[in-house]
Amino acid sequence: MSQEDLMPINVWLAGRNYRLRIKAEEESAVRKAIKIADEKIAEMRARYAGKDEIDFMAMTLLSYAADTAVESFGNPLVQSELNKLSEKIDKVLK
């Protein structure tokens, strides 16, 4: 797919403007994903006051990566290790 086939959109995430180039038919899904991520970042911000914005974005990314890994693998061992990692990160951020 060439760049000419993609449409530019501007989205706000964690208080910053980002310009993306996406397929027109994916715009609704991308905007919904951005909204969900922004809400999760706001939740992290409220939960772990006093941390840097990049920490909130990293925690949000880790949360989604862990959820995806668990769904993809469905392996209890993977889930257990991801839960341990998440707990360690929570302790560091508190």
Backbone atoms as SQL, in Angstrom:
CREATE TABLE atoms (id INTEGER PRIMARY KEY, chain TEXT, resi INTEGER, resn TEXT, atom TEXT, x REAL, y REAL, z REAL);
INSERT INTO atoms VALUES
  (1, 'A', 1, 'MET', 'N', 0.852, -1.176, 0.000),
  (2, 'A', 1, 'MET', 'CA', 0.000, 0.000, 0.000),
  (3, 'A', 1, 'MET', 'C', 0.895, 1.235, 0.000),
  (4, 'A', 2, 'SER', 'N', 0.612, 2.150, -0.878),
  (5, 'A', 2, 'SER', 'CA', 1.416, 3.370, -0.968),
  (6, 'A', 2, 'SER', 'C', 0.864, 4.444, -0.031),
  (7, 'A', 3, 'GLN', 'N', 1.696, 5.441, 0.221),
  (8, 'A', 3, 'GLN', 'CA', 1.301, 6.557, 1.082),
  (9, 'A', 3, 'GLN', 'C', 0.112, 7.310, 0.494),
  (10, 'A', 4, 'GLU', 'N', -0.012, 7.297, -0.827),
  (11, 'A', 4, 'GLU', 'CA', -1.127, 8.000, -1.472),
  (12, 'A', 4, 'GLU', 'C', -2.470, 7.355, -1.146),
  (13, 'A', 5, 'ASP', 'N', -2.443, 6.065, -0.797),
  (14, 'A', 5, 'ASP', 'CA', -3.675, 5.348, -0.466),
  (15, 'A', 5, 'ASP', 'C', -4.127, 5.598, 0.977),
  (16, 'A', 6, 'LEU', 'N', -3.311, 6.286, 1.731),
  (17, 'A', 6, 'LEU', 'CA', -3.614, 6.529, 3.138),
  (18, 'A', 6, 'LEU', 'C', -4.093, 7.958, 3.344),
  (19, 'A', 7, 'MET', 'N', -5.004, 8.115, 4.292),
  (20, 'A', 7, 'MET', 'CA', -5.509, 9.459, 4.598),
  (21, 'A', 7, 'MET', 'C', -4.891, 9.951, 5.903),
  (22, 'A', 8, 'PRO', 'N', -4.571, 11.229, 5.965),
  (23, 'A', 8, 'PRO', 'CA', -4.006, 11.765, 7.207),
  (24, 'A', 8, 'PRO', 'C', -5.117, 12.127, 8.192),
  (25, 'A', 9, 'ILE', 'N', -4.885, 11.816, 9.450),
  (26, 'A', 9, 'ILE', 'CA', -5.799, 12.252, 10.510),
  (27, 'A', 9, 'ILE', 'C', -4.951, 12.774, 11.671),
  (28, 'A', 10, 'ASN', 'N', -5.530, 13.646, 12.448),
  (29, 'A', 10, 'ASN', 'CA', -4.902, 14.141, 13.669),
  (30, 'A', 10, 'ASN', 'C', -5.664, 13.565, 14.848),
  (31, 'A', 11, 'VAL', 'N', -4.929, 13.041, 15.807),
  (32, 'A', 11, 'VAL', 'CA', -5.553, 12.486, 17.010),
  (33, 'A', 11, 'VAL', 'C', -4.846, 13.040, 18.235),
  (34, 'A', 12, 'TRP', 'N', -5.581, 13.119, 19.336),
  (35, 'A', 12, 'TRP', 'CA', -5.019, 13.562, 20.613),
  (36, 'A', 12, 'TRP', 'C', -4.887, 12.355, 21.508),
  (37, 'A', 13, 'LEU', 'N', -3.701, 12.191, 22.083),
  (38, 'A', 13, 'LEU', 'CA', -3.449, 11.095, 23.011),
  (39, 'A', 13, 'LEU', 'C', -2.569, 11.631, 24.128),
  (40, 'A', 14, 'ALA', 'N', -3.021, 11.492, 25.341),
  (41, 'A', 14, 'ALA', 'CA', -2.276, 11.959, 26.517),
  (42, 'A', 14, 'ALA', 'C', -1.913, 13.433, 26.398),
  (43, 'A', 15, 'GLY', 'N', -2.849, 14.215, 25.875),
  (44, 'A', 15, 'GLY', 'CA', -2.649, 15.653, 25.785),
  (45, 'A', 15, 'GLY', 'C', -1.743, 16.113, 24.661),
  (46, 'A', 16, 'ARG', 'N', -1.388, 15.205, 23.761),
  (47, 'A', 16, 'ARG', 'CA', -0.520, 15.575, 22.639),
  (48, 'A', 16, 'ARG', 'C', -1.202, 15.233, 21.326),
  (49, 'A', 17, 'ASN', 'N', -0.899, 16.034, 20.322),
  (50, 'A', 17, 'ASN', 'CA', -1.460, 15.836, 18.996),
  (51, 'A', 17, 'ASN', 'C', -0.524, 14.950, 18.175),
  (52, 'A', 18, 'TYR', 'N', -1.094, 13.938, 17.537),
  (53, 'A', 18, 'TYR', 'CA', -0.326, 13.048, 16.666),
  (54, 'A', 18, 'TYR', 'C', -0.989, 13.002, 15.297),
  (55, 'A', 19, 'ARG', 'N', -0.181, 13.032, 14.266),
  (56, 'A', 19, 'ARG', 'CA', -0.692, 12.932, 12.903),
  (57, 'A', 19, 'ARG', 'C', -0.405, 11.513, 12.412),
  (58, 'A', 20, 'LEU', 'N', -1.457, 10.833, 12.002),
  (59, 'A', 20, 'LEU', 'CA', -1.348, 9.463, 11.508),
  (60, 'A', 20, 'LEU', 'C', -1.799, 9.395, 10.061),
  (61, 'A', 21, 'ARG', 'N', -1.311, 8.402, 9.350),
  (62, 'A', 21, 'ARG', 'CA', -1.794, 8.119, 7.999),
  (63, 'A', 21, 'ARG', 'C', -2.375, 6.708, 8.047),
  (64, 'A', 22, 'ILE', 'N', -3.668, 6.617, 7.751),
  (65, 'A', 22, 'ILE', 'CA', -4.371, 5.344, 7.884),
  (66, 'A', 22, 'ILE', 'C', -5.261, 5.102, 6.674),
  (67, 'A', 23, 'LYS', 'N', -5.748, 3.878, 6.550),
  (68, 'A', 23, 'LYS', 'CA', -6.742, 3.560, 5.527),
  (69, 'A', 23, 'LYS', 'C', -8.058, 4.208, 5.943),
  (70, 'A', 24, 'ALA', 'N', -8.770, 4.742, 4.988),
  (71, 'A', 24, 'ALA', 'CA', -10.032, 5.431, 5.282),
  (72, 'A', 24, 'ALA', 'C', -11.007, 4.520, 6.025),
  (73, 'A', 25, 'GLU', 'N', -11.054, 3.259, 5.644),
  (74, 'A', 25, 'GLU', 'CA', -12.011, 2.343, 6.269),
  (75, 'A', 25, 'GLU', 'C', -11.626, 1.987, 7.712),
  (76, 'A', 26, 'GLU', 'N', -10.423, 2.326, 8.123),
  (77, 'A', 26, 'GLU', 'CA', -9.980, 2.042, 9.485),
  (78, 'A', 26, 'GLU', 'C', -10.124, 3.235, 10.428),
  (79, 'A', 27, 'GLU', 'N', -10.582, 4.374, 9.910),
  (80, 'A', 27, 'GLU', 'CA', -10.620, 5.589, 10.726),
  (81, 'A', 27, 'GLU', 'C', -11.442, 5.419, 12.000),
  (82, 'A', 28, 'SER', 'N', -12.618, 4.857, 11.892),
  (83, 'A', 28, 'SER', 'CA', -13.481, 4.710, 13.065),
  (84, 'A', 28, 'SER', 'C', -12.815, 3.834, 14.124),
  (85, 'A', 29, 'ALA', 'N', -12.244, 2.728, 13.711),
  (86, 'A', 29, 'ALA', 'CA', -11.586, 1.816, 14.652),
  (87, 'A', 29, 'ALA', 'C', -10.367, 2.470, 15.295),
  (88, 'A', 30, 'VAL', 'N', -9.595, 3.212, 14.514),
  (89, 'A', 30, 'VAL', 'CA', -8.407, 3.884, 15.048),
  (90, 'A', 30, 'VAL', 'C', -8.819, 4.937, 16.069),
  (91, 'A', 31, 'ARG', 'N', -9.824, 5.723, 15.746),
  (92, 'A', 31, 'ARG', 'CA', -10.274, 6.757, 16.683),
  (93, 'A', 31, 'ARG', 'C', -10.826, 6.137, 17.972),
  (94, 'A', 32, 'LYS', 'N', -11.521, 5.018, 17.845),
  (95, 'A', 32, 'LYS', 'CA', -12.043, 4.338, 19.030),
  (96, 'A', 32, 'LYS', 'C', -10.880, 3.809, 19.880),
  (97, 'A', 33, 'ALA', 'N', -9.867, 3.240, 19.243),
  (98, 'A', 33, 'ALA', 'CA', -8.697, 2.734, 19.969),
  (99, 'A', 33, 'ALA', 'C', -7.972, 3.863, 20.688),
  (100, 'A', 34, 'ILE', 'N', -7.842, 5.009, 20.024),
  (101, 'A', 34, 'ILE', 'CA', -7.195, 6.170, 20.638),
  (102, 'A', 34, 'ILE', 'C', -7.990, 6.618, 21.864),
  (103, 'A', 35, 'LYS', 'N', -9.311, 6.643, 21.745),
  (104, 'A', 35, 'LYS', 'CA', -10.161, 7.061, 22.868),
  (105, 'A', 35, 'LYS', 'C', -10.000, 6.109, 24.052),
  (106, 'A', 36, 'ILE', 'N', -9.989, 4.817, 23.774),
  (107, 'A', 36, 'ILE', 'CA', -9.826, 3.823, 24.837),
  (108, 'A', 36, 'ILE', 'C', -8.457, 3.976, 25.501),
  (109, 'A', 37, 'ALA', 'N', -7.419, 4.139, 24.696),
  (110, 'A', 37, 'ALA', 'CA', -6.065, 4.306, 25.241),
  (111, 'A', 37, 'ALA', 'C', -5.971, 5.574, 26.077),
  (112, 'A', 38, 'ASP', 'N', -6.570, 6.657, 25.598),
  (113, 'A', 38, 'ASP', 'CA', -6.529, 7.919, 26.336),
  (114, 'A', 38, 'ASP', 'C', -7.248, 7.786, 27.680),
  (115, 'A', 39, 'GLU', 'N', -8.357, 7.052, 27.694),
  (116, 'A', 39, 'GLU', 'CA', -9.080, 6.817, 28.948),
  (117, 'A', 39, 'GLU', 'C', -8.239, 5.975, 29.909),
  (118, 'A', 40, 'LYS', 'N', -7.532, 4.982, 29.374),
  (119, 'A', 40, 'LYS', 'CA', -6.675, 4.135, 30.206),
  (120, 'A', 40, 'LYS', 'C', -5.515, 4.951, 30.781),
  (121, 'A', 41, 'ILE', 'N', -4.950, 5.849, 29.979),
  (122, 'A', 41, 'ILE', 'CA', -3.873, 6.722, 30.458),
  (123, 'A', 41, 'ILE', 'C', -4.394, 7.611, 31.585),
  (124, 'A', 42, 'ALA', 'N', -5.602, 8.144, 31.417),
  (125, 'A', 42, 'ALA', 'CA', -6.205, 8.983, 32.460),
  (126, 'A', 42, 'ALA', 'C', -6.420, 8.173, 33.741),
  (127, 'A', 43, 'GLU', 'N', -6.814, 6.922, 33.585),
  (128, 'A', 43, 'GLU', 'CA', -6.994, 6.038, 34.745),
  (129, 'A', 43, 'GLU', 'C', -5.654, 5.820, 35.457),
  (130, 'A', 44, 'MET', 'N', -4.599, 5.583, 34.693),
  (131, 'A', 44, 'MET', 'CA', -3.262, 5.409, 35.276),
  (132, 'A', 44, 'MET', 'C', -2.810, 6.690, 35.980),
  (133, 'A', 45, 'ARG', 'N', -3.099, 7.825, 35.372),
  (134, 'A', 45, 'ARG', 'CA', -2.723, 9.126, 35.937),
  (135, 'A', 45, 'ARG', 'C', -3.397, 9.320, 37.299),
  (136, 'A', 46, 'ALA', 'N', -4.668, 8.945, 37.404),
  (137, 'A', 46, 'ALA', 'CA', -5.404, 9.094, 38.661),
  (138, 'A', 46, 'ALA', 'C', -4.908, 8.094, 39.711),
  (139, 'A', 47, 'ARG', 'N', -4.536, 6.928, 39.260),
  (140, 'A', 47, 'ARG', 'CA', -4.114, 5.861, 40.153),
  (141, 'A', 47, 'ARG', 'C', -2.702, 6.069, 40.705),
  (142, 'A', 48, 'TYR', 'N', -1.826, 6.609, 39.874),
  (143, 'A', 48, 'TYR', 'CA', -0.420, 6.775, 40.250),
  (144, 'A', 48, 'TYR', 'C', -0.020, 8.238, 40.145),
  (145, 'A', 49, 'ALA', 'N', -0.605, 9.073, 40.942),
  (146, 'A', 49, 'ALA', 'CA', -0.325, 10.511, 40.902),
  (147, 'A', 49, 'ALA', 'C', 1.156, 10.784, 41.137),
  (148, 'A', 50, 'GLY', 'N', 1.649, 11.816, 40.470),
  (149, 'A', 50, 'GLY', 'CA', 3.025, 12.240, 40.672),
  (150, 'A', 50, 'GLY', 'C', 4.029, 11.604, 39.744),
  (151, 'A', 51, 'LYS', 'N', 3.591, 10.735, 38.861),
  (152, 'A', 51, 'LYS', 'CA', 4.503, 10.094, 37.912),
  (153, 'A', 51, 'LYS', 'C', 4.551, 10.900, 36.623),
  (154, 'A', 52, 'ASP', 'N', 5.526, 10.591, 35.808),
  (155, 'A', 52, 'ASP', 'CA', 5.710, 11.257, 34.527),
  (156, 'A', 52, 'ASP', 'C', 4.709, 10.724, 33.498),
  (157, 'A', 53, 'GLU', 'N', 4.357, 11.555, 32.548),
  (158, 'A', 53, 'GLU', 'CA', 3.394, 11.164, 31.508),
  (159, 'A', 53, 'GLU', 'C', 3.868, 9.927, 30.741),
  (160, 'A', 54, 'ILE', 'N', 5.154, 9.825, 30.520),
  (161, 'A', 54, 'ILE', 'CA', 5.678, 8.667, 29.797),
  (162, 'A', 54, 'ILE', 'C', 5.455, 7.385, 30.597),
  (163, 'A', 55, 'ASP', 'N', 5.466, 7.476, 31.931),
  (164, 'A', 55, 'ASP', 'CA', 5.171, 6.312, 32.766),
  (165, 'A', 55, 'ASP', 'C', 3.742, 5.834, 32.534),
  (166, 'A', 56, 'PHE', 'N', 2.819, 6.781, 32.445),
  (167, 'A', 56, 'PHE', 'CA', 1.420, 6.412, 32.219),
  (168, 'A', 56, 'PHE', 'C', 1.243, 5.758, 30.850),
  (169, 'A', 57, 'MET', 'N', 1.926, 6.304, 29.857),
  (170, 'A', 57, 'MET', 'CA', 1.832, 5.727, 28.513),
  (171, 'A', 57, 'MET', 'C', 2.459, 4.333, 28.489),
  (172, 'A', 58, 'ALA', 'N', 3.586, 4.160, 29.184),
  (173, 'A', 58, 'ALA', 'CA', 4.244, 2.855, 29.233),
  (174, 'A', 58, 'ALA', 'C', 3.367, 1.830, 29.946),
  (175, 'A', 59, 'MET', 'N', 2.748, 2.232, 31.051),
  (176, 'A', 59, 'MET', 'CA', 1.868, 1.320, 31.780),
  (177, 'A', 59, 'MET', 'C', 0.660, 0.922, 30.938),
  (178, 'A', 60, 'THR', 'N', 0.127, 1.873, 30.194),
  (179, 'A', 60, 'THR', 'CA', -1.002, 1.582, 29.317),
  (180, 'A', 60, 'THR', 'C', -0.585, 0.598, 28.235),
  (181, 'A', 61, 'LEU', 'N', 0.572, 0.827, 27.635),
  (182, 'A', 61, 'LEU', 'CA', 1.081, -0.077, 26.608),
  (183, 'A', 61, 'LEU', 'C', 1.296, -1.469, 27.183),
  (184, 'A', 62, 'LEU', 'N', 1.905, -1.551, 28.357),
  (185, 'A', 62, 'LEU', 'CA', 2.141, -2.840, 28.991),
  (186, 'A', 62, 'LEU', 'C', 0.827, -3.558, 29.288),
  (187, 'A', 63, 'SER', 'N', -0.153, -2.818, 29.744),
  (188, 'A', 63, 'SER', 'CA', -1.457, -3.397, 30.042),
  (189, 'A', 63, 'SER', 'C', -2.077, -4.033, 28.799),
  (190, 'A', 64, 'TYR', 'N', -2.043, -3.300, 27.682),
  (191, 'A', 64, 'TYR', 'CA', -2.599, -3.838, 26.441),
  (192, 'A', 64, 'TYR', 'C', -1.765, -4.984, 25.893),
  (193, 'A', 65, 'ALA', 'N', -0.448, -4.891, 26.002),
  (194, 'A', 65, 'ALA', 'CA', 0.418, -5.969, 25.530),
  (195, 'A', 65, 'ALA', 'C', 0.170, -7.241, 26.337),
  (196, 'A', 66, 'ALA', 'N', 0.023, -7.087, 27.640),
  (197, 'A', 66, 'ALA', 'CA', -0.238, -8.240, 28.494),
  (198, 'A', 66, 'ALA', 'C', -1.588, -8.862, 28.159),
  (199, 'A', 67, 'ASP', 'N', -2.599, -8.036, 27.991),
  (200, 'A', 67, 'ASP', 'CA', -3.926, -8.544, 27.630),
  (201, 'A', 67, 'ASP', 'C', -3.880, -9.292, 26.305),
  (202, 'A', 68, 'THR', 'N', -3.173, -8.729, 25.335),
  (203, 'A', 68, 'THR', 'CA', -3.063, -9.353, 24.020),
  (204, 'A', 68, 'THR', 'C', -2.311, -10.674, 24.110),
  (205, 'A', 69, 'ALA', 'N', -1.230, -10.689, 24.867),
  (206, 'A', 69, 'ALA', 'CA', -0.448, -11.913, 25.012),
  (207, 'A', 69, 'ALA', 'C', -1.270, -13.013, 25.666),
  (208, 'A', 70, 'VAL', 'N', -2.003, -12.656, 26.695),
  (209, 'A', 70, 'VAL', 'CA', -2.830, -13.642, 27.386),
  (210, 'A', 70, 'VAL', 'C', -3.901, -14.181, 26.449),
  (211, 'A', 71, 'GLU', 'N', -4.547, -13.300, 25.709),
  (212, 'A', 71, 'GLU', 'CA', -5.578, -13.733, 24.766),
  (213, 'A', 71, 'GLU', 'C', -4.980, -14.590, 23.661),
  (214, 'A', 72, 'SER', 'N', -3.819, -14.185, 23.156),
  (215, 'A', 72, 'SER', 'CA', -3.188, -14.898, 22.047),
  (216, 'A', 72, 'SER', 'C', -2.673, -16.264, 22.465),
  (217, 'A', 73, 'PHE', 'N', -2.016, -16.310, 23.595),
  (218, 'A', 73, 'PHE', 'CA', -1.379, -17.551, 24.000),
  (219, 'A', 73, 'PHE', 'C', -2.279, -18.421, 24.857),
  (220, 'A', 74, 'GLY', 'N', -3.068, -17.788, 25.705),
  (221, 'A', 74, 'GLY', 'CA', -3.965, -18.544, 26.568),
  (222, 'A', 74, 'GLY', 'C', -3.225, -19.506, 27.492),
  (223, 'A', 75, 'ASN', 'N', -1.941, -19.320, 27.619),
  (224, 'A', 75, 'ASN', 'CA', -1.110, -20.199, 28.413),
  (225, 'A', 75, 'ASN', 'C', -1.087, -19.700, 29.854),
  (226, 'A', 76, 'PRO', 'N', -1.470, -20.542, 30.802),
  (227, 'A', 76, 'PRO', 'CA', -1.476, -20.103, 32.200),
  (228, 'A', 76, 'PRO', 'C', -0.099, -19.654, 32.690),
  (229, 'A', 77, 'LEU', 'N', 0.971, -20.279, 32.197),
  (230, 'A', 77, 'LEU', 'CA', 2.318, -19.888, 32.603),
  (231, 'A', 77, 'LEU', 'C', 2.636, -18.479, 32.124),
  (232, 'A', 78, 'VAL', 'N', 2.278, -18.182, 30.874),
  (233, 'A', 78, 'VAL', 'CA', 2.495, -16.839, 30.331),
  (234, 'A', 78, 'VAL', 'C', 1.688, -15.832, 31.138),
  (235, 'A', 79, 'GLN', 'N', 0.449, -16.163, 31.419),
  (236, 'A', 79, 'GLN', 'CA', -0.406, -15.269, 32.192),
  (237, 'A', 79, 'GLN', 'C', 0.184, -15.022, 33.577),
  (238, 'A', 80, 'SER', 'N', 0.678, -16.056, 34.213),
  (239, 'A', 80, 'SER', 'CA', 1.274, -15.914, 35.537),
  (240, 'A', 80, 'SER', 'C', 2.495, -14.999, 35.502),
  (241, 'A', 81, 'GLU', 'N', 3.356, -15.175, 34.516),
  (242, 'A', 81, 'GLU', 'CA', 4.556, -14.340, 34.398),
  (243, 'A', 81, 'GLU', 'C', 4.189, -12.887, 34.109),
  (244, 'A', 82, 'LEU', 'N', 3.191, -12.686, 33.262),
  (245, 'A', 82, 'LEU', 'CA', 2.754, -11.324, 32.962),
  (246, 'A', 82, 'LEU', 'C', 2.146, -10.661, 34.192),
  (247, 'A', 83, 'ASN', 'N', 1.402, -11.417, 34.964),
  (248, 'A', 83, 'ASN', 'CA', 0.830, -10.873, 36.200),
  (249, 'A', 83, 'ASN', 'C', 1.928, -10.477, 37.187),
  (250, 'A', 84, 'LYS', 'N', 2.964, -11.309, 37.297),
  (251, 'A', 84, 'LYS', 'CA', 4.090, -10.981, 38.181),
  (252, 'A', 84, 'LYS', 'C', 4.776, -9.701, 37.719),
  (253, 'A', 85, 'LEU', 'N', 4.989, -9.584, 36.415),
  (254, 'A', 85, 'LEU', 'CA', 5.623, -8.388, 35.862),
  (255, 'A', 85, 'LEU', 'C', 4.771, -7.151, 36.127),
  (256, 'A', 86, 'SER', 'N', 3.476, -7.284, 35.933),
  (257, 'A', 86, 'SER', 'CA', 2.562, -6.169, 36.175),
  (258, 'A', 86, 'SER', 'C', 2.584, -5.747, 37.646),
  (259, 'A', 87, 'GLU', 'N', 2.628, -6.722, 38.551),
  (260, 'A', 87, 'GLU', 'CA', 2.691, -6.413, 39.986),
  (261, 'A', 87, 'GLU', 'C', 3.984, -5.681, 40.335),
  (262, 'A', 88, 'LYS', 'N', 5.090, -6.111, 39.737),
  (263, 'A', 88, 'LYS', 'CA', 6.378, -5.445, 39.991),
  (264, 'A', 88, 'LYS', 'C', 6.338, -3.995, 39.515),
  (265, 'A', 89, 'ILE', 'N', 5.752, -3.777, 38.352),
  (266, 'A', 89, 'ILE', 'CA', 5.657, -2.417, 37.818),
  (267, 'A', 89, 'ILE', 'C', 4.755, -1.570, 38.701),
  (268, 'A', 90, 'ASP', 'N', 3.651, -2.146, 39.162),
  (269, 'A', 90, 'ASP', 'CA', 2.762, -1.419, 40.079),
  (270, 'A', 90, 'ASP', 'C', 3.515, -0.985, 41.333),
  (271, 'A', 91, 'LYS', 'N', 4.345, -1.870, 41.884),
  (272, 'A', 91, 'LYS', 'CA', 5.108, -1.542, 43.090),
  (273, 'A', 91, 'LYS', 'C', 6.089, -0.410, 42.827),
  (274, 'A', 92, 'VAL', 'N', 6.727, -0.432, 41.673),
  (275, 'A', 92, 'VAL', 'CA', 7.693, 0.613, 41.330),
  (276, 'A', 92, 'VAL', 'C', 7.002, 1.958, 41.198),
  (277, 'A', 93, 'LEU', 'N', 5.809, 1.968, 40.636),
  (278, 'A', 93, 'LEU', 'CA', 5.105, 3.219, 40.394),
  (279, 'A', 93, 'LEU', 'C', 4.416, 3.772, 41.635),
  (280, 'A', 94, 'LYS', 'N', 4.255, 2.970, 42.659),
  (281, 'A', 94, 'LYS', 'CA', 3.572, 3.458, 43.873),
  (282, 'A', 94, 'LYS', 'C', 4.470, 4.281, 44.719);
